Amino acid sequence: MAEQVKDTQSDPLPPLENIYFLTIAIKSAKDLPKMDTFGQSDPFIKVIANKQSYTTKVIEKNLNPVWEDENTSFVFFDRVGTVRFEVYDWDKGSFNKSDEIGSVELQCGEFYENGNDGFDGDLVLQGKEAAGSIQVKVEGRLIKPLELEQRCDALNQQCQQQSEDIASKNEAIQALATKNTELMSSKQQSLDEQQRLNGELAQLRDRIAEQRGKNEDKRTEMQTLREKTTDLKKKNSQKEQEIGDKEQQVKDEQSKLATEEAENERLQTELAQHR
């Protein structure tokens, strides 16, 4: 009969209340003792917090080493109150055979609280001899998963609301863009119509100017005709006067002729009587 496997996870895990973060920057060391035969040291630093550790790179032959970009972070589910820094002189054969120069512990239990800036400065090493000091920066941070989850839910709701607002605004922008396109099209049609009317107006102005020129020519021609008519009237009046004068002369000649004929007839009568 097969052995029944015991379920070791039957009991629910307790809720995770806090997560603790330690951020550690190793900057430098100074006045380290001479550990090598030739009066130098090859230092490196090991950082230990609870069961976690971090080791820097080795800087060879330097009693005042400077580390660049030596940063690490530790994460704990329980508050860790102490960080230990151990400084070693590297043994080229193995890290495990390296000689300890000195060590120091930093109390960090309060670093997780809001408003606490942690530690940024020098720590004096403790050792068999004067061990020098190291410069480090340690900062703590506390995250409460339940609060974080609630904040995430609130942020998700805000994001959802913002997404809806953005979608609504995008719709409004699209509607405005469509309206703008329609207005631009209408504007273009209006511009085309205005251009056509301007063309027609220009043609009409040209025709009016041409007609005005023709009218001016007609006025000049009419003035000339009036002057000719006036001259003709004057000449006609003179002719009529001359005709009247001629008719009067004819009448006078006819009267004179009638008188002469009567005298002649009288003379003939007298002549006839004498015979």
Secondary structure as the mmCIF struct_conf table of DSSP 4:
data_model
#
loop_
_struct_conf.conf_type_id
_struct_conf.id
_struct_conf.beg_label_comp_id
_struct_conf.beg_label_asym_id
_struct_conf.beg_label_seq_id
_struct_conf.end_label_comp_id
_struct_conf.end_label_asym_id
_struct_conf.end_label_seq_id
HELX_LH_PP_P HELX_LH_PP_P1 ALA A 2 LYS A 6
TURN_TY1_P TURN_TY1_P1 THR A 8 GLN A 9
BEND BEND1 ASP A 11 ASP A 11
HELX_LH_PP_P HELX_LH_PP_P2 PRO A 12 PRO A 15
STRN STRN1 ILE A 19 LYS A 30
BEND BEND2 ASP A 31 ASP A 31
HELX_LH_PP_P HELX_LH_PP_P3 LEU A 32 LYS A 34
BEND BEND3 ASP A 36 ASP A 36
TURN_TY1_P TURN_TY1_P2 THR A 37 PHE A 38
BEND BEND4 GLY A 39 GLY A 39
STRN STRN2 PRO A 43 ALA A 49
TURN_TY1_P TURN_TY1_P3 ASN A 50 LYS A 51
STRN STRN3 GLN A 52 THR A 55
HELX_LH_PP_P HELX_LH_PP_P4 THR A 56 VAL A 58
BEND BEND5 LYS A 61 LYS A 61
BEND BEND6 LEU A 63 ASN A 64
STRN STRN4 VAL A 66 PHE A 76
BEND BEND7 PHE A 77 ASP A 78
STRN STRN5 THR A 82 ASP A 89
HELX_LH_PP_P HELX_LH_PP_P5 TRP A 90 ASP A 91
TURN_TY1_P TURN_TY1_P4 LYS A 92 GLY A 93
HELX_RH_3T_P HELX_RH_3T_P1 PHE A 95 LYS A 97
HELX_LH_PP_P HELX_LH_PP_P6 SER A 98 SER A 98
STRN STRN6 ASP A 99 GLN A 107
TURN_TY1_P TURN_TY1_P5 GLY A 109 TYR A 112
BEND BEND8 GLU A 113 GLU A 113
TURN_TY1_P TURN_TY1_P6 ASN A 114 GLY A 115
STRN STRN7 PHE A 119 VAL A 124
STRN STRN8 GLN A 126 GLN A 126
BEND BEND9 GLY A 127 GLU A 129
STRN STRN9 SER A 133 ILE A 143
HELX_RH_AL_P HELX_RH_AL_P1 PRO A 145 HIS A 274
#
